[in-house]
Amino acid sequence: MARPTKPILSRERICTAALAIVDEDGLAELSMRKLARALGVQVSSLYEHVRTKDDVLHEAANTIMESVDVSGFDGGDWRHGVASWARSYRAAIAAHRNIVPFLAYGPAHRDASLKRADAVHGGLVGAGWPPRYATMIGASTKYLVIGSAMSSFAGGFDDDVQVYVDRYPHLAGAHRLRQHADEIDRDSFELALEMFLDGLTALHARVAKGVDRPAES
């Protein structure tokens, strides 16, 4: 059988190529023309599968979100559910930091994102959280995860000790942060997540007693 004279396109191939461009060059560098070149096809061929660049980005975001695990809510333990969801969510998007600003806008019509939002909300309400609190917990967890995945705190310091010597006495060891950035960023996320969950646990106890129940909007 003769081979096709041009590469066979699929939404999966387009999505993979688009993510590779965003990962390597940044979100702003993705264009339909650049994507077509990467795939070895004409731009017109792309439009047979996707309508716009945003359509491509939604496909890429959907692929990322499909790897986020929300099964921790299945046993009815909301704290375990939030913790496992947050860690999985962070890991999924930290692997593609450059697309995080696009993801930060919200789920839009992405099926994978909406399915996970539905599972999280249902798991929280099923564990006794009022719907309004369930919504706010989902939003708060997203803020924590997105902030952690978007950039590195430790990686933002200079590794030249002379930057800090004498001028910033309390940052005398800051030049060593970059070489331990992954560990520091991970542990900092875990600290924030643990404190967040401890606060929610205390709040959940008050909600269960009928205290601090928000007015439903």
VOKOLFI-97344 format. One record per atom (N, C-alpha, C): residue number from 0; atom name; residue in one letter; x, y, z. Coordinates in nm, 3 decimals, m for minus. Example, Ala and Ser with C-alpha at 12.3 -4.5 7.8 and 13.67 -1.06 7.14 Angstrom:
2
- 0  N  A  1.319  m0.569  0.780
- 0  CA  A  1.230  m0.450  0.780
- 0  C  A  1.320  m0.330  0.780
- 1  N  S  1.285  m0.225  0.708
- 1  CA  S  1.367  m0.106  0.714
- 1  C  S  1.290  0.003  0.787
! end
This chain:
217
- 0  N  M  0.086  m0.120  0.000
- 0  CA  M  0.000  0.000  0.000
- 0  C  M  0.089  0.125  0.000
- 1  N  A  0.057  0.218  m0.089
- 1  CA  A  0.136  0.340  m0.098
- 1  C  A  0.116  0.427  0.026
- 2  N  R  0.224  0.492  0.068
- 2  CA  R  0.214  0.581  0.183
- 2  C  R  0.142  0.709  0.143
- 3  N  P  0.074  0.775  0.236
- 3  CA  P  0.009  0.902  0.202
- 3  C  P  0.113  1.005  0.164
- 4  N  T  0.077  1.093  0.073
- 4  CA  T  0.171  1.193  0.024
- 4  C  T  0.190  1.309  0.122
- 5  N  K  0.105  1.322  0.223
- 5  CA  K  0.122  1.426  0.324
- 5  C  K  0.090  1.368  0.462
- 6  N  P  0.147  1.427  0.566
- 6  CA  P  0.124  1.373  0.700
- 6  C  P  m0.025  1.367  0.734
- 7  N  I  m0.065  1.258  0.800
- 7  CA  I  m0.204  1.243  0.842
- 7  C  I  m0.225  1.322  0.970
- 8  N  L  m0.320  1.412  0.967
- 8  CA  L  m0.347  1.497  1.082
- 8  C  L  m0.458  1.438  1.169
- 9  N  S  m0.450  1.466  1.296
- 9  CA  S  m0.556  1.433  1.389
- 9  C  S  m0.553  1.540  1.497
- 10  N  R  m0.662  1.551  1.570
- 10  CA  R  m0.664  1.650  1.679
- 10  C  R  m0.557  1.616  1.784
- 11  N  E  m0.531  1.487  1.802
- 11  CA  E  m0.429  1.447  1.899
- 11  C  E  m0.291  1.493  1.855
- 12  N  R  m0.257  1.473  1.730
- 12  CA  R  m0.126  1.517  1.678
- 12  C  R  m0.113  1.668  1.686
- 13  N  I  m0.220  1.737  1.650
- 13  CA  I  m0.218  1.883  1.654
- 13  C  I  m0.195  1.931  1.797
- 14  N  C  m0.266  1.869  1.890
- 14  CA  C  m0.255  1.905  2.031
- 14  C  C  m0.114  1.881  2.083
- 15  N  T  m0.056  1.767  2.050
- 15  CA  T  0.080  1.734  2.095
- 15  C  T  0.182  1.832  2.041
- 16  N  A  0.169  1.866  1.914
- 16  CA  A  0.262  1.962  1.853
- 16  C  A  0.247  2.101  1.912
- 17  N  A  0.123  2.140  1.938
- 17  CA  A  0.097  2.272  1.996
- 17  C  A  0.157  2.282  2.136
- 18  N  L  0.138  2.177  2.217
- 18  CA  L  0.196  2.177  2.352
- 18  C  L  0.348  2.184  2.347
- 19  N  A  0.407  2.115  2.251
- 19  CA  A  0.553  2.118  2.238
- 19  C  A  0.602  2.259  2.208
- 20  N  I  0.529  2.331  2.124
- 20  CA  I  0.567  2.470  2.093
- 20  C  I  0.552  2.559  2.215
- 21  N  V  0.440  2.545  2.283
- 21  CA  V  0.416  2.628  2.402
- 21  C  V  0.519  2.598  2.511
- 22  N  D  0.547  2.469  2.532
- 22  CA  D  0.646  2.430  2.632
- 22  C  D  0.783  2.488  2.601
- 23  N  E  0.820  2.485  2.474
- 23  CA  E  0.954  2.526  2.433
- 23  C  E  0.967  2.677  2.417
- 24  N  D  0.867  2.740  2.354
- 24  CA  D  0.881  2.880  2.314
- 24  C  D  0.792  2.977  2.390
- 25  N  G  0.690  2.926  2.458
- 25  CA  G  0.599  3.014  2.531
- 25  C  G  0.464  3.025  2.464
- 26  N  L  0.366  3.065  2.542
- 26  CA  L  0.228  3.072  2.496
- 26  C  L  0.211  3.170  2.380
- 27  N  A  0.276  3.285  2.389
- 27  CA  A  0.260  3.388  2.287
- 27  C  A  0.318  3.348  2.152
- 28  N  E  0.407  3.249  2.152
- 28  CA  E  0.473  3.210  2.028
- 28  C  E  0.393  3.110  1.945
- 29  N  L  0.285  3.058  2.003
- 29  CA  L  0.204  2.964  1.926
- 29  C  L  0.120  3.038  1.824
- 30  N  S  0.129  2.996  1.700
- 30  CA  S  0.044  3.050  1.593
- 30  C  S  0.006  2.933  1.503
- 31  N  M  m0.100  2.952  1.428
- 31  CA  M  m0.144  2.846  1.338
- 31  C  M  m0.038  2.820  1.231
- 32  N  R  0.029  2.925  1.187
- 32  CA  R  0.132  2.908  1.084
- 32  C  R  0.250  2.828  1.139
- 33  N  K  0.292  2.861  1.261
- 33  CA  K  0.405  2.790  1.323
- 33  C  K  0.367  2.645  1.352
- 34  N  L  0.243  2.624  1.394
- 34  CA  L  0.195  2.489  1.421
- 34  C  L  0.192  2.407  1.293
- 35  N  A  0.148  2.467  1.184
- 35  CA  A  0.143  2.396  1.056
- 35  C  A  0.283  2.355  1.012
- 36  N  R  0.380  2.446  1.030
- 36  CA  R  0.518  2.413  0.993
- 36  C  R  0.570  2.295  1.075
- 37  N  A  0.539  2.296  1.204
- 37  CA  A  0.586  2.188  1.292
- 37  C  A  0.527  2.053  1.250
- 38  N  L  0.407  2.056  1.196
- 38  CA  L  0.337  1.934  1.154
- 38  C  L  0.366  1.897  1.009
- 39  N  G  0.433  1.988  0.938
- 39  CA  G  0.466  1.961  0.799
- 39  C  G  0.347  1.967  0.705
- 40  N  V  0.252  2.057  0.736
- 40  CA  V  0.132  2.069  0.652
- 40  C  V  0.107  2.217  0.622
- 41  N  Q  0.011  2.241  0.534
- 41  CA  Q  m0.033  2.376  0.506
- 41  C  Q  m0.129  2.422  0.615
- 42  N  V  m0.132  2.553  0.638
- 42  CA  V  m0.223  2.607  0.741
- 42  C  V  m0.367  2.567  0.711
- 43  N  S  m0.403  2.566  0.585
- 43  CA  S  m0.542  2.532  0.548
- 43  C  S  m0.580  2.392  0.596
- 44  N  S  m0.480  2.303  0.602
- 44  CA  S  m0.509  2.166  0.648
- 44  C  S  m0.549  2.164  0.796
- 45  N  L  m0.492  2.255  0.875
- 45  CA  L  m0.525  2.261  1.017
- 45  C  L  m0.672  2.294  1.038
- 46  N  Y  m0.723  2.382  0.954
- 46  CA  Y  m0.860  2.429  0.971
- 46  C  Y  m0.965  2.322  0.939
- 47  N  E  m0.920  2.210  0.887
- 47  CA  E  m1.012  2.098  0.868
- 47  C  E  m1.036  2.025  1.000
- 48  N  H  m0.951  2.054  1.101
- 48  CA  H  m0.961  1.984  1.230
- 48  C  H  m0.989  2.078  1.346
- 49  N  V  m0.937  2.199  1.340
- 49  CA  V  m0.957  2.298  1.447
- 49  C  V  m0.993  2.432  1.385
- 50  N  R  m1.071  2.511  1.458
- 50  CA  R  m1.120  2.637  1.401
- 50  C  R  m1.025  2.754  1.423
- 51  N  T  m0.970  2.762  1.544
- 51  CA  T  m0.887  2.877  1.581
- 51  C  T  m0.772  2.832  1.671
- 52  N  K  m0.681  2.924  1.698
- 52  CA  K  m0.572  2.894  1.791
- 52  C  K  m0.627  2.864  1.931
- 53  N  D  m0.731  2.936  1.971
- 53  CA  D  m0.792  2.908  2.101
- 53  C  D  m0.849  2.767  2.106
- 54  N  D  m0.903  2.723  1.996
- 54  CA  D  m0.956  2.586  1.988
- 54  C  D  m0.842  2.487  2.013
- 55  N  V  m0.727  2.514  1.955
- 55  CA  V  m0.609  2.429  1.976
- 55  C  V  m0.569  2.430  2.123
- 56  N  L  m0.566  2.548  2.182
- 56  CA  L  m0.526  2.560  2.322
- 56  C  L  m0.625  2.490  2.415
- 57  N  H  m0.753  2.498  2.383
- 57  CA  H  m0.852  2.427  2.464
- 57  C  H  m0.830  2.275  2.454
- 58  N  E  m0.796  2.228  2.336
- 58  CA  E  m0.767  2.086  2.320
- 58  C  E  m0.645  2.046  2.404
- 59  N  A  m0.541  2.130  2.400
- 59  CA  A  m0.420  2.102  2.477
- 59  C  A  m0.451  2.104  2.627
- 60  N  A  m0.527  2.204  2.670
- 60  CA  A  m0.564  2.213  2.811
- 60  C  A  m0.648  2.094  2.854
- 61  N  N  m0.737  2.050  2.766
- 61  CA  N  m0.821  1.935  2.797
- 61  C  N  m0.735  1.810  2.818
- 62  N  T  m0.633  1.795  2.734
- 62  CA  T  m0.543  1.681  2.746
- 62  C  T  m0.470  1.682  2.881
- 63  N  I  m0.424  1.800  2.921
- 63  CA  I  m0.355  1.813  3.049
- 63  C  I  m0.449  1.778  3.164
- 64  N  M  m0.570  1.832  3.160
- 64  CA  M  m0.664  1.811  3.270
- 64  C  M  m0.711  1.667  3.280
- 65  N  E  m0.705  1.592  3.171
- 65  CA  E  m0.745  1.451  3.175
- 65  C  E  m0.655  1.368  3.267
- 66  N  S  m0.535  1.419  3.294
- 66  CA  S  m0.443  1.345  3.381
- 66  C  S  m0.459  1.382  3.528
- 67  N  V  m0.547  1.477  3.559
- 67  CA  V  m0.568  1.519  3.698
- 67  C  V  m0.662  1.419  3.766
- 68  N  D  m0.618  1.368  3.881
- 68  CA  D  m0.689  1.262  3.952
- 68  C  D  m0.783  1.320  4.059
- 69  N  V  m0.912  1.292  4.047
- 69  CA  V  m1.009  1.335  4.148
- 69  C  V  m1.076  1.216  4.215
- 70  N  S  m1.015  1.099  4.201
- 70  CA  S  m1.076  0.978  4.257
- 70  C  S  m1.068  0.976  4.410
- 71  N  G  m0.989  1.064  4.469
- 71  CA  G  m0.976  1.068  4.615
- 71  C  G  m1.104  1.103  4.687
- 72  N  F  m1.199  1.160  4.615
- 72  CA  F  m1.327  1.195  4.675
- 72  C  F  m1.422  1.075  4.683
- 73  N  D  m1.388  0.967  4.615
- 73  CA  D  m1.482  0.855  4.604
- 73  C  D  m1.515  0.791  4.739
- 74  N  G  m1.423  0.793  4.832
- 74  CA  G  m1.448  0.729  4.960
- 74  C  G  m1.519  0.815  5.062
- 75  N  G  m1.550  0.939  5.024
- 75  CA  G  m1.622  1.028  5.115
- 75  C  G  m1.533  1.107  5.208
- 76  N  D  m1.400  1.090  5.198
- 76  CA  D  m1.306  1.165  5.282
- 76  C  D  m1.267  1.292  5.207
- 77  N  W  m1.333  1.403  5.239
- 77  CA  W  m1.313  1.526  5.161
- 77  C  W  m1.169  1.577  5.174
- 78  N  R  m1.107  1.562  5.292
- 78  CA  R  m0.971  1.613  5.310
- 78  C  R  m0.873  1.537  5.220
- 79  N  H  m0.885  1.406  5.218
- 79  CA  H  m0.801  1.326  5.129
- 79  C  H  m0.830  1.362  4.983
- 80  N  G  m0.957  1.384  4.952
- 80  CA  G  m0.994  1.419  4.816
- 80  C  G  m0.930  1.549  4.771
- 81  N  V  m0.937  1.653  4.854
- 81  CA  V  m0.878  1.782  4.818
- 81  C  V  m0.726  1.769  4.806
- 82  N  A  m0.664  1.699  4.902
- 82  CA  A  m0.518  1.686  4.901
- 82  C  A  m0.468  1.613  4.776
- 83  N  S  m0.530  1.500  4.744
- 83  CA  S  m0.484  1.422  4.628
- 83  C  S  m0.515  1.496  4.498
- 84  N  W  m0.628  1.563  4.492
- 84  CA  W  m0.663  1.644  4.374
- 84  C  W  m0.562  1.756  4.356
- 85  N  A  m0.531  1.829  4.462
- 85  CA  A  m0.439  1.943  4.453
- 85  C  A  m0.300  1.898  4.407
- 86  N  R  m0.252  1.788  4.462
- 86  CA  R  m0.118  1.740  4.425
- 86  C  R  m0.115  1.694  4.279
- 87  N  S  m0.219  1.623  4.238
- 87  CA  S  m0.225  1.575  4.100
- 87  C  S  m0.240  1.693  4.003
- 88  N  Y  m0.322  1.789  4.040
- 88  CA  Y  m0.346  1.909  3.959
- 88  C  Y  m0.215  1.985  3.940
- 89  N  R  m0.142  2.006  4.050
- 89  CA  R  m0.015  2.079  4.043
- 89  C  R  0.084  2.005  3.955
- 90  N  A  0.096  1.873  3.971
- 90  CA  A  0.190  1.796  3.892
- 90  C  A  0.158  1.804  3.743
- 91  N  A  0.029  1.799  3.711
- 91  CA  A  m0.012  1.800  3.570
- 91  C  A  0.023  1.932  3.502
- 92  N  I  m0.003  2.043  3.570
- 92  CA  I  0.022  2.171  3.503
- 92  C  I  0.164  2.221  3.521
- 93  N  A  0.233  2.174  3.626
- 93  CA  A  0.373  2.213  3.643
- 93  C  A  0.459  2.158  3.529
- 94  N  A  0.413  2.050  3.466
- 94  CA  A  0.485  1.993  3.352
- 94  C  A  0.469  2.079  3.227
- 95  N  H  0.375  2.173  3.231
- 95  CA  H  0.349  2.260  3.115
- 95  C  H  0.325  2.403  3.165
- 96  N  R  0.425  2.459  3.233
- 96  CA  R  0.409  2.589  3.299
- 96  C  R  0.364  2.701  3.204
- 97  N  N  0.409  2.695  3.080
- 97  CA  N  0.383  2.807  2.989
- 97  C  N  0.235  2.819  2.951
- 98  N  I  0.159  2.711  2.968
- 98  CA  I  0.017  2.719  2.932
- 98  C  I  m0.069  2.755  3.053
- 99  N  V  m0.008  2.767  3.170
- 99  CA  V  m0.084  2.795  3.292
- 99  C  V  m0.167  2.924  3.282
- 100  N  P  m0.114  3.034  3.224
- 100  CA  P  m0.200  3.154  3.213
- 100  C  P  m0.329  3.129  3.137
- 101  N  F  m0.326  3.042  3.038
- 101  CA  F  m0.448  3.008  2.964
- 101  C  F  m0.541  2.925  3.051
- 102  N  L  m0.486  2.830  3.124
- 102  CA  L  m0.566  2.747  3.213
- 102  C  L  m0.629  2.829  3.325
- 103  N  A  m0.560  2.934  3.367
- 103  CA  A  m0.605  3.013  3.482
- 103  C  A  m0.738  3.083  3.456
- 104  N  Y  m0.776  3.101  3.332
- 104  CA  Y  m0.901  3.170  3.301
- 104  C  Y  m1.024  3.089  3.340
- 105  N  G  m1.010  2.959  3.352
- 105  CA  G  m1.125  2.878  3.392
- 105  C  G  m1.150  2.765  3.295
- 106  N  P  m1.247  2.679  3.325
- 106  CA  P  m1.269  2.557  3.246
- 106  C  P  m1.335  2.580  3.111
- 107  N  A  m1.401  2.695  3.094
- 107  CA  A  m1.474  2.721  2.970
- 107  C  A  m1.564  2.601  2.938
- 108  N  H  m1.554  2.548  2.816
- 108  CA  H  m1.639  2.434  2.778
- 108  C  H  m1.560  2.304  2.777
- 109  N  R  m1.440  2.304  2.836
- 109  CA  R  m1.355  2.184  2.830
- 109  C  R  m1.415  2.072  2.913
- 110  N  D  m1.439  1.960  2.847
- 110  CA  D  m1.506  1.847  2.913
- 110  C  D  m1.426  1.792  3.031
- 111  N  A  m1.295  1.776  3.013
- 111  CA  A  m1.213  1.719  3.121
- 111  C  A  m1.213  1.808  3.244
- 112  N  S  m1.206  1.940  3.223
- 112  CA  S  m1.207  2.034  3.335
- 112  C  S  m1.342  2.033  3.405
- 113  N  L  m1.449  2.031  3.328
- 113  CA  L  m1.583  2.035  3.387
- 113  C  L  m1.614  1.905  3.461
- 114  N  K  m1.569  1.793  3.410
- 114  CA  K  m1.590  1.666  3.479
- 114  C  K  m1.520  1.666  3.615
- 115  N  R  m1.400  1.722  3.619
- 115  CA  R  m1.327  1.726  3.745
- 115  C  R  m1.387  1.827  3.841
- 116  N  A  m1.431  1.939  3.790
- 116  CA  A  m1.499  2.036  3.875
- 116  C  A  m1.626  1.976  3.934
- 117  N  D  m1.698  1.901  3.853
- 117  CA  D  m1.821  1.835  3.898
- 117  C  D  m1.791  1.732  4.007
- 118  N  A  m1.684  1.653  3.988
- 118  CA  A  m1.647  1.552  4.087
- 118  C  A  m1.604  1.616  4.218
- 119  N  V  m1.528  1.724  4.210
- 119  CA  V  m1.482  1.794  4.331
- 119  C  V  m1.600  1.853  4.406
- 120  N  H  m1.685  1.923  4.335
- 120  CA  H  m1.800  1.987  4.400
- 120  C  H  m1.892  1.882  4.461
- 121  N  G  m1.919  1.777  4.386
- 121  CA  G  m2.005  1.671  4.437
- 121  C  G  m1.945  1.601  4.557
- 122  N  G  m1.814  1.580  4.555
- 122  CA  G  m1.748  1.515  4.667
- 122  C  G  m1.753  1.599  4.793
- 123  N  L  m1.736  1.730  4.778
- 123  CA  L  m1.740  1.820  4.893
- 123  C  L  m1.881  1.831  4.950
- 124  N  V  m1.979  1.848  4.864
- 124  CA  V  m2.118  1.858  4.911
- 124  C  V  m2.160  1.725  4.975
- 125  N  G  m2.119  1.615  4.915
- 125  CA  G  m2.152  1.485  4.971
- 125  C  G  m2.090  1.461  5.108
- 126  N  A  m1.981  1.532  5.137
- 126  CA  A  m1.914  1.519  5.267
- 126  C  A  m1.966  1.620  5.370
- 127  N  G  m2.071  1.691  5.332
- 127  CA  G  m2.133  1.781  5.429
- 127  C  G  m2.104  1.928  5.413
- 128  N  W  m2.025  1.964  5.314
- 128  CA  W  m2.000  2.106  5.290
- 128  C  W  m2.120  2.169  5.219
- 129  N  P  m2.166  2.286  5.264
- 129  CA  P  m2.270  2.357  5.190
- 129  C  P  m2.220  2.391  5.050
- 130  N  P  m2.307  2.396  4.951
- 130  CA  P  m2.263  2.421  4.814
- 130  C  P  m2.177  2.547  4.797
- 131  N  R  m2.212  2.654  4.869
- 131  CA  R  m2.133  2.777  4.855
- 131  C  R  m1.989  2.754  4.903
- 132  N  Y  m1.974  2.685  5.015
- 132  CA  Y  m1.840  2.655  5.064
- 132  C  Y  m1.767  2.561  4.968
- 133  N  A  m1.839  2.465  4.912
- 133  CA  A  m1.777  2.374  4.816
- 133  C  A  m1.721  2.452  4.697
- 134  N  T  m1.797  2.551  4.651
- 134  CA  T  m1.750  2.636  4.541
- 134  C  T  m1.625  2.712  4.582
- 135  N  M  m1.626  2.769  4.701
- 135  CA  M  m1.512  2.849  4.746
- 135  C  M  m1.389  2.762  4.772
- 136  N  I  m1.409  2.641  4.820
- 136  CA  I  m1.295  2.550  4.841
- 136  C  I  m1.233  2.512  4.707
- 137  N  G  m1.318  2.485  4.608
- 137  CA  G  m1.267  2.456  4.475
- 137  C  G  m1.186  2.572  4.420
- 138  N  A  m1.239  2.694  4.436
- 138  CA  A  m1.168  2.812  4.386
- 138  C  A  m1.038  2.834  4.462
- 139  N  S  m1.042  2.820  4.595
- 139  CA  S  m0.923  2.843  4.677
- 139  C  S  m0.813  2.743  4.645
- 140  N  T  m0.851  2.619  4.622
- 140  CA  T  m0.753  2.517  4.587
- 140  C  T  m0.689  2.551  4.452
- 141  N  K  m0.771  2.597  4.360
- 141  CA  K  m0.718  2.636  4.229
- 141  C  K  m0.619  2.750  4.244
- 142  N  Y  m0.650  2.851  4.328
- 142  CA  Y  m0.557  2.962  4.347
- 142  C  Y  m0.423  2.911  4.400
- 143  N  L  m0.429  2.820  4.496
- 143  CA  L  m0.308  2.765  4.555
- 143  C  L  m0.226  2.689  4.450
- 144  N  V  m0.293  2.606  4.372
- 144  CA  V  m0.225  2.524  4.273
- 144  C  V  m0.168  2.608  4.160
- 145  N  I  m0.250  2.697  4.105
- 145  CA  I  m0.205  2.780  3.993
- 145  C  I  m0.087  2.866  4.035
- 146  N  G  m0.095  2.927  4.152
- 146  CA  G  0.015  3.010  4.200
- 146  C  G  0.143  2.931  4.216
- 147  N  S  0.130  2.808  4.265
- 147  CA  S  0.247  2.724  4.285
- 147  C  S  0.307  2.678  4.153
- 148  N  A  0.221  2.648  4.057
- 148  CA  A  0.269  2.591  3.931
- 148  C  A  0.318  2.696  3.832
- 149  N  M  0.270  2.820  3.847
- 149  CA  M  0.300  2.921  3.747
- 149  C  M  0.446  2.965  3.750
- 150  N  S  0.505  2.970  3.868
- 150  CA  S  0.643  3.015  3.876
- 150  C  S  0.711  2.953  3.997
- 151  N  S  0.842  2.967  4.000
- 151  CA  S  0.921  2.914  4.111
- 151  C  S  0.963  3.029  4.202
- 152  N  F  0.931  3.018  4.332
- 152  CA  F  0.976  3.117  4.428
- 152  C  F  1.128  3.109  4.444
- 153  N  A  1.177  2.990  4.474
- 153  CA  A  1.319  2.973  4.500
- 153  C  A  1.402  3.000  4.375
- 154  N  G  1.349  2.967  4.259
- 154  CA  G  1.422  2.987  4.134
- 154  C  G  1.433  3.133  4.094
- 155  N  G  1.363  3.220  4.163
- 155  CA  G  1.366  3.361  4.128
- 155  C  G  1.480  3.440  4.189
- 156  N  F  1.562  3.374  4.271
- 156  CA  F  1.675  3.441  4.334
- 156  C  F  1.801  3.424  4.249
- 157  N  D  1.892  3.519  4.262
- 157  CA  D  2.018  3.514  4.189
- 157  C  D  2.115  3.423  4.264
- 158  N  D  2.200  3.352  4.190
- 158  CA  D  2.296  3.264  4.256
- 158  C  D  2.430  3.331  4.282
- 159  N  D  2.437  3.461  4.263
- 159  CA  D  2.558  3.539  4.292
- 159  C  D  2.548  3.593  4.434
- 160  N  V  2.633  3.544  4.522
- 160  CA  V  2.628  3.584  4.662
- 160  C  V  2.650  3.733  4.680
- 161  N  Q  2.722  3.796  4.587
- 161  CA  Q  2.751  3.938  4.599
- 161  C  Q  2.626  4.026  4.589
- 162  N  V  2.522  3.972  4.533
- 162  CA  V  2.395  4.047  4.524
- 162  C  V  2.340  4.075  4.664
- 163  N  Y  2.365  3.983  4.757
- 163  CA  Y  2.303  3.990  4.888
- 163  C  Y  2.397  4.033  5.001
- 164  N  V  2.524  4.009  4.984
- 164  CA  V  2.621  4.041  5.090
- 164  C  V  2.615  4.188  5.129
- 165  N  D  2.608  4.213  5.258
- 165  CA  D  2.607  4.347  5.317
- 165  C  D  2.475  4.422  5.296
- 166  N  R  2.422  4.417  5.174
- 166  CA  R  2.301  4.495  5.145
- 166  C  R  2.176  4.434  5.206
- 167  N  Y  2.166  4.300  5.206
- 167  CA  Y  2.046  4.231  5.255
- 167  C  Y  2.088  4.124  5.357
- 168  N  P  2.118  4.166  5.479
- 168  CA  P  2.175  4.074  5.579
- 168  C  P  2.088  3.953  5.610
- 169  N  H  1.958  3.965  5.598
- 169  CA  H  1.870  3.853  5.629
- 169  C  H  1.856  3.756  5.511
- 170  N  L  1.917  3.791  5.399
- 170  CA  L  1.914  3.704  5.281
- 170  C  L  2.054  3.652  5.248
- 171  N  A  2.134  3.635  5.350
- 171  CA  A  2.274  3.595  5.328
- 171  C  A  2.286  3.461  5.256
- 172  N  G  2.188  3.373  5.273
- 172  CA  G  2.195  3.242  5.207
- 172  C  G  2.108  3.231  5.084
- 173  N  A  2.051  3.343  5.038
- 173  CA  A  1.956  3.339  4.927
- 173  C  A  2.018  3.291  4.796
- 174  N  H  2.150  3.308  4.783
- 174  CA  H  2.215  3.266  4.658
- 174  C  H  2.214  3.114  4.641
- 175  N  R  2.182  3.041  4.748
- 175  CA  R  2.178  2.894  4.739
- 175  C  R  2.039  2.841  4.706
- 176  N  L  1.940  2.929  4.703
- 176  CA  L  1.802  2.882  4.684
- 176  C  L  1.780  2.816  4.548
- 177  N  R  1.838  2.873  4.444
- 177  CA  R  1.813  2.821  4.310
- 177  C  R  1.855  2.675  4.294
- 178  N  Q  1.965  2.637  4.357
- 178  CA  Q  2.011  2.500  4.339
- 178  C  Q  1.923  2.399  4.412
- 179  N  H  1.837  2.448  4.500
- 179  CA  H  1.743  2.361  4.570
- 179  C  H  1.597  2.398  4.539
- 180  N  A  1.578  2.463  4.425
- 180  CA  A  1.448  2.522  4.393
- 180  C  A  1.335  2.418  4.391
- 181  N  D  1.356  2.305  4.327
- 181  CA  D  1.250  2.204  4.317
- 181  C  D  1.205  2.157  4.456
- 182  N  E  1.302  2.131  4.542
- 182  CA  E  1.271  2.083  4.677
- 182  C  E  1.199  2.190  4.759
- 183  N  I  1.249  2.312  4.752
- 183  CA  I  1.190  2.421  4.829
- 183  C  I  1.049  2.451  4.780
- 184  N  D  1.031  2.456  4.650
- 184  CA  D  0.898  2.485  4.595
- 184  C  D  0.799  2.375  4.629
- 185  N  R  0.842  2.249  4.622
- 185  CA  R  0.754  2.138  4.657
- 185  C  R  0.715  2.142  4.804
- 186  N  D  0.814  2.162  4.890
- 186  CA  D  0.787  2.163  5.033
- 186  C  D  0.703  2.284  5.073
- 187  N  S  0.723  2.395  5.005
- 187  CA  S  0.643  2.515  5.033
- 187  C  S  0.498  2.493  4.994
- 188  N  F  0.477  2.428  4.881
- 188  CA  F  0.340  2.394  4.840
- 188  C  F  0.276  2.300  4.941
- 189  N  E  0.350  2.201  4.986
- 189  CA  E  0.297  2.106  5.084
- 189  C  E  0.262  2.176  5.215
- 190  N  L  0.345  2.271  5.258
- 190  CA  L  0.316  2.346  5.380
- 190  C  L  0.187  2.427  5.364
- 191  N  A  0.175  2.498  5.252
- 191  CA  A  0.055  2.579  5.228
- 191  C  A  m0.069  2.490  5.221
- 192  N  L  m0.057  2.375  5.153
- 192  CA  L  m0.170  2.284  5.140
- 192  C  L  m0.211  2.229  5.276
- 193  N  E  m0.113  2.191  5.358
- 193  CA  E  m0.143  2.135  5.490
- 193  C  E  m0.212  2.238  5.579
- 194  N  M  m0.163  2.362  5.577
- 194  CA  M  m0.224  2.467  5.659
- 194  C  M  m0.365  2.499  5.609
- 195  N  F  m0.382  2.497  5.479
- 195  CA  F  m0.513  2.519  5.418
- 195  C  F  m0.612  2.411  5.463
- 196  N  L  m0.567  2.286  5.458
- 196  CA  L  m0.654  2.174  5.498
- 196  C  L  m0.684  2.177  5.647
- 197  N  D  m0.586  2.215  5.728
- 197  CA  D  m0.610  2.226  5.873
- 197  C  D  m0.717  2.332  5.901
- 198  N  G  m0.708  2.444  5.831
- 198  CA  G  m0.809  2.548  5.848
- 198  C  G  m0.946  2.502  5.805
- 199  N  L  m0.952  2.428  5.694
- 199  CA  L  m1.080  2.377  5.646
- 199  C  L  m1.137  2.272  5.741
- 200  N  T  m1.051  2.192  5.801
- 200  CA  T  m1.098  2.091  5.896
- 200  C  T  m1.165  2.156  6.016
- 201  N  A  m1.104  2.263  6.066
- 201  CA  A  m1.164  2.336  6.178
- 201  C  A  m1.296  2.400  6.136
- 202  N  L  m1.299  2.454  6.016
- 202  CA  L  m1.421  2.516  5.966
- 202  C  L  m1.531  2.412  5.946
- 203  N  H  m1.495  2.295  5.894
- 203  CA  H  m1.592  2.189  5.871
- 203  C  H  m1.660  2.147  6.000
- 204  N  A  m1.582  2.144  6.109
- 204  CA  A  m1.640  2.107  6.238
- 204  C  A  m1.743  2.211  6.283
- 205  N  R  m1.716  2.338  6.256
- 205  CA  R  m1.812  2.443  6.295
- 205  C  R  m1.935  2.438  6.206
- 206  N  V  m1.913  2.411  6.078
- 206  CA  V  m2.026  2.401  5.985
- 206  C  V  m2.117  2.285  6.025
- 207  N  A  m2.057  2.173  6.066
- 207  CA  A  m2.135  2.055  6.106
- 207  C  A  m2.222  2.083  6.228
- 208  N  K  m2.178  2.179  6.311
- 208  CA  K  m2.255  2.216  6.431
- 208  C  K  m2.357  2.326  6.402
- 209  N  G  m2.362  2.367  6.276
- 209  CA  G  m2.456  2.473  6.239
- 209  C  G  m2.402  2.613  6.256
- 210  N  V  m2.272  2.623  6.286
- 210  CA  V  m2.207  2.753  6.300
- 210  C  V  m2.135  2.784  6.168
- 211  N  D  m2.130  2.913  6.134
- 211  CA  D  m2.057  2.957  6.014
- 211  C  D  m2.113  2.901  5.885
- 212  N  R  m2.241  2.873  5.882
- 212  CA  R  m2.302  2.830  5.755
- 212  C  R  m2.333  2.954  5.672
- 213  N  P  m2.279  2.963  5.551
- 213  CA  P  m2.300  3.083  5.468
- 213  C  P  m2.441  3.088  5.410
- 214  N  A  m2.486  3.209  5.383
- 214  CA  A  m2.613  3.223  5.312
- 214  C  A  m2.592  3.177  5.169
- 215  N  E  m2.677  3.090  5.121
- 215  CA  E  m2.663  3.039  4.984
- 215  C  E  m2.707  3.146  4.885
- 216  N  S  m2.624  3.165  4.784
- 216  CA  S  m2.658  3.264  4.682
- 216  C  S  m2.709  3.193  4.558
! end
